[in-house]
């Protein structure tokens, strides 16, 4: 299994990703938009999620396809980013048809970055505008690290970030991951630079250091309180899946969080994964291989996001590059 040409979720044909950040706010938004509506579902494993429209993604609910997915900072305030995306998509004529009206279906998930040193004293919620700006910026190429929803994120001891990765299976199916990493747990092992996700690394995409030489006992330092953390992600594939199969894919992909962040899925996190299927590939699907590849791809994306984070400017924890150099 090799990464796609970009090693981004947009290696899945028919997808675009856009970011918008506010450096004064120290927060941002990331939007994934398919060229055409497609099936999607979700699975939540954390104890403190913040979401919008996720009930609609259950396999038994009427609406079968979504128009975009939103990952945002800002805690519950960030859910308004989806409103900005909806506005723009409605103006473009997209959405679920109800008579003469179209209602864009835009599920969203948020992470908590309200205590990261940014100016949060707004009088008007900024996330609606950030959501629209992120959609306007959507393209096949996009930044990872301190970008979009990962701009103000952190993990135990380090700055977090926005990560992405892809993999192409031998049968031609492509899988991609997009993740904003803001976890209670640690992405690196002990006090060293090695990533928990090292066994899944492709080449030197997050430093090429390999596995840690030793693994310390106990739980990594916990620096966040309840409600202040989460890892929110999207898995996408060009396989032809329905909503129920997307939900199973999202469930399997949670293994990727557990392999890349220690501890994961805590009561203090809101860990959540969306899964989307564009259906561009018509190869027969092996659900076991698809789920395994999604989990491994997400582990890589998590490490890439933390590894690529920009220097912190002395606010909050240091970036990986500040603490460990360039690897």
C-alpha positions in Angstrom: 0.0 0.0 0.0 1.5 3.3 -1.1 0.4 6.9 -0.5 -1.3 8.7 -3.3 0.3 11.5 -5.4 -0.4 14.2 -2.8 -0.4 12.1 0.3 -3.6 14.0 1.2 -7.3 13.1 1.5 -7.8 14.8 -1.9 -6.1 11.9 -3.6 -9.6 10.5 -3.4 -11.1 11.7 -6.6 -13.8 14.3 -6.4 -12.8 15.9 -3.1 -11.6 19.4 -2.2 -10.4 20.8 1.1 -10.1 24.4 2.3 -8.8 26.1 5.4 -9.4 29.5 7.0 -7.6 30.7 10.1 -7.5 33.8 12.3 -4.1 34.2 13.9 -5.4 36.7 16.5 -8.1 34.3 17.4 -5.6 31.4 17.3 -8.3 29.2 15.8 -9.7 28.1 12.4 -11.9 26.0 10.3 -11.4 23.2 7.7 -14.0 22.2 5.1 -14.1 19.0 3.0 -16.5 19.4 0.0 -17.2 16.7 -2.6 -17.8 17.7 -6.2 -21.2 16.0 -5.8 -23.2 14.9 -2.7 -22.2 11.5 -1.5 -23.0 9.0 1.4 -21.4 9.7 4.8 -21.8 8.5 8.3 -20.1 9.0 11.7 -18.9 7.2 14.8 -18.2 8.9 18.2 -15.8 7.3 20.7 -14.9 10.2 23.0 -16.8 11.3 26.1 -17.1 15.0 25.2 -18.1 15.5 21.6 -19.5 18.7 20.0 -21.4 18.1 16.8 -24.0 19.3 14.3 -26.3 17.1 12.1 -24.6 13.9 13.2 -27.9 12.2 14.1 -28.9 12.5 10.4 -25.9 10.3 9.4 -27.3 7.2 11.1 -28.0 4.5 8.5 -31.7 4.5 9.2 -32.2 8.2 8.6 -33.8 9.5 5.4 -31.1 11.8 4.0 -28.5 9.6 2.3 -25.9 12.1 1.1 -24.0 15.1 2.4 -22.8 18.3 0.7 -19.8 19.0 2.9 -18.2 18.2 6.2 -16.8 20.8 8.6 -14.0 20.5 11.3 -13.7 23.6 13.4 -12.0 25.1 16.5 -14.0 27.2 18.8 -15.8 24.6 20.9 -19.6 25.0 20.5 -19.1 28.4 18.9 -17.3 26.7 16.1 -20.4 24.8 15.1 -21.6 28.0 13.4 -18.9 27.5 10.8 -21.3 25.1 9.1 -23.8 27.9 8.7 -21.4 29.8 6.6 -20.8 26.8 4.5 -24.5 26.2 4.1 -25.1 29.8 3.0 -22.5 29.4 0.2 -23.7 26.0 -0.9 -27.3 27.1 -1.0 -26.4 30.1 -3.2 -24.7 27.6 -5.5 -27.9 25.6 -5.8 -26.7 22.6 -3.7 -28.6 20.8 -1.1 -31.4 18.3 -0.2 -34.5 19.1 -2.3 -37.7 19.9 -0.3 -40.2 21.2 -2.8 -38.7 24.3 -4.4 -36.1 24.7 -1.5 -32.7 23.1 -1.2 -31.2 22.5 2.2 -27.4 21.8 2.1 -26.5 19.0 4.4 -23.3 20.0 6.3 -22.5 17.9 9.4 -19.8 19.4 11.6 -17.6 18.6 14.6 -15.6 20.9 16.9 -12.6 20.9 19.1 -11.8 23.1 22.2 -9.2 25.8 21.7 -10.7 28.6 23.7 -7.9 28.7 26.3 -4.9 28.7 24.0 -4.0 32.4 24.3 -5.9 33.8 21.4 -8.2 36.8 21.6 -11.7 35.3 22.2 -13.4 38.5 23.1 -15.5 38.8 20.0 -18.9 40.5 19.8 -20.0 38.6 16.7 -19.3 34.9 16.4 -16.4 34.7 13.8 -16.8 31.1 12.8 -19.6 31.6 10.3 -17.3 33.8 8.2 -14.4 31.4 8.7 -16.5 28.5 7.5 -17.4 30.4 4.3 -13.8 31.5 3.7 -12.6 27.9 4.1 -15.1 26.7 1.5 -14.1 29.5 -0.8 -10.5 28.3 -0.4 -11.2 24.7 -1.1 -8.9 22.9 -3.6 -7.0 19.7 -4.3 -3.9 21.0 -2.5 -3.9 22.3 1.1 -1.6 22.9 4.0 -1.1 20.6 7.0 0.3 21.5 10.4 -0.9 24.7 12.0 -3.7 25.2 9.5 -7.5 25.3 9.5 -9.2 23.5 12.4 -5.7 22.5 13.7 -4.4 26.0 14.0 -4.9 26.4 17.7 -4.7 22.7 18.7 -2.5 21.0 21.2 -1.6 17.5 22.4 0.1 16.5 25.7 3.4 18.5 25.7 3.3 19.7 22.1 1.4 21.8 19.7 -1.2 19.9 17.7 -2.2 20.4 14.1 -4.1 19.5 11.0 -3.0 16.3 9.4 -3.8 14.3 6.2 -2.6 11.2 4.5 -3.7 8.8 1.8 -3.1 5.2 0.6 -3.9 3.4 -2.6 -4.7 -0.3 -2.3 -3.7 -2.9 -4.9 -7.3 -3.2 -6.2 -7.1 0.5 -7.1 -9.3 1.9 -4.2 -7.9 5.0 -2.6 -8.4 6.0 1.1 -7.6 9.3 2.6 -7.7 10.8 6.1 -8.1 14.3 7.4 -7.7 15.1 11.1 -7.5 17.9 13.6 -5.4 16.7 16.5 -6.2 18.3 19.9 -6.0 15.4 22.3 -5.6 14.8 26.0 -3.1 12.2 25.2 0.4 12.3 23.6 1.3 11.7 19.9 4.9 11.0 20.9 6.5 8.4 23.2 7.7 9.6 26.6 10.0 12.6 26.4 11.4 11.7 23.0 10.6 12.6 19.4 9.4 9.2 18.3 5.7 9.0 17.3 3.4 6.3 18.5 2.3 6.0 14.8 5.8 5.1 13.7 5.0 1.5 12.7 2.7 2.8 10.0 4.9 5.6 8.6 5.4 5.7 4.8 8.9 6.8 4.0 9.9 9.8 6.2 6.6 11.5 6.2 6.9 12.5 9.9 10.6 12.4 10.4 11.5 8.8 9.6 12.8 8.1 13.1 11.2 4.7 13.4 9.7 3.3 16.6 10.9 4.5 20.0 13.8 2.4 21.5 11.9 2.1 24.8 8.3 2.5 25.9 7.8 4.1 29.3 5.2 2.6 31.7 2.3 4.6 32.9 0.1 7.2 31.3 1.5 10.3 29.6 1.2 13.7 31.3 -2.3 15.0 31.2 -2.6 18.8 30.8 -6.3 19.3 29.9 -9.5 19.4 31.8 -12.9 17.8 30.9 -14.3 19.3 27.6 -11.0 20.8 26.5 -9.8 18.2 24.0 -10.7 16.1 21.1 -9.4 14.5 17.9 -11.9 15.0 15.0 -11.3 13.3 11.7 -12.7 12.4 8.3 -12.0 9.2 6.4 -12.8 9.3 2.7 -12.7 6.6 0.0 -13.6 6.3 -3.7 -15.1 2.9 -3.0 -18.8 2.6 -3.5 -20.3 2.4 0.0 -23.7 3.1 1.5 -24.3 4.9 4.8 -24.2 1.7 6.9 -20.9 0.7 5.3 -19.5 4.2 5.9 -20.5 3.9 9.6 -18.6 0.7 9.8 -15.6 2.3 8.1 -15.6 5.1 10.6 -15.8 2.6 13.5 -12.8 0.7 12.2 -10.8 3.9 11.7 -10.9 4.7 15.4 -8.2 2.1 15.8 -6.0 4.7 14.0 -6.5 7.2 16.8 -5.7 4.6 19.5 -2.5 3.6 17.7 -1.3 7.2 17.3 -2.4 8.9 20.6 -1.9 7.5 24.1 -4.3 7.5 25.9 -7.1 7.8 23.4 -10.9 7.9 23.5 -10.9 9.3 27.1 -13.9 10.7 28.9 -12.2 14.1 28.4 -11.9 13.8 24.6 -14.7 14.1 22.0 -13.0 11.8 19.5 -15.2 11.5 16.4 -14.7 10.2 12.9 -16.8 10.9 9.8 -16.6 8.5 6.9 -17.5 9.5 3.3 -17.6 7.4 0.1 -17.5 9.1 -3.4 -18.1 5.9 -5.3 -15.6 6.8 -8.1 -13.9 3.4 -7.9 -15.9 0.4 -8.9 -13.6 -2.4 -7.7 -15.1 -5.0 -5.3 -14.6 -3.9 -1.7 -12.9 -6.0 0.9 -14.3 -4.5 4.1 -11.6 -5.9 6.3 -8.8 -4.5 4.3 -10.6 -1.2 3.8 -11.1 -0.8 7.6 -7.4 -1.7 8.3 -6.1 0.7 5.7 -8.3 3.5 7.0 -7.0 3.1 10.5 -3.4 3.0 9.4 -3.9 6.0 7.2 -5.5 8.0 10.1 -2.5 7.1 12.4 -0.2 8.5 9.8 -2.3 11.7 9.3 -2.3 12.3 13.1 1.5 12.1 13.3 1.9 14.2 10.1 -0.2 17.0 11.6 1.8 17.2 14.8 5.1 16.9 13.0 4.2 19.7 10.6 3.0 22.2 13.3 4.6 25.6 13.1 6.6 27.2 16.0 4.3 28.3 18.8 5.7 31.9 19.1 6.1 31.3 22.9 2.3 30.8 23.4 1.3 27.4 24.7 3.3 24.2 24.2 6.1 24.1 21.7 5.8 22.6 18.3 7.5 19.3 17.5 10.1 21.2 15.4 10.9 23.5 18.3 11.4 20.7 20.8 13.2 18.2 18.7 14.5 20.1 15.7 13.8 19.0 12.1 14.3 15.3 12.7 
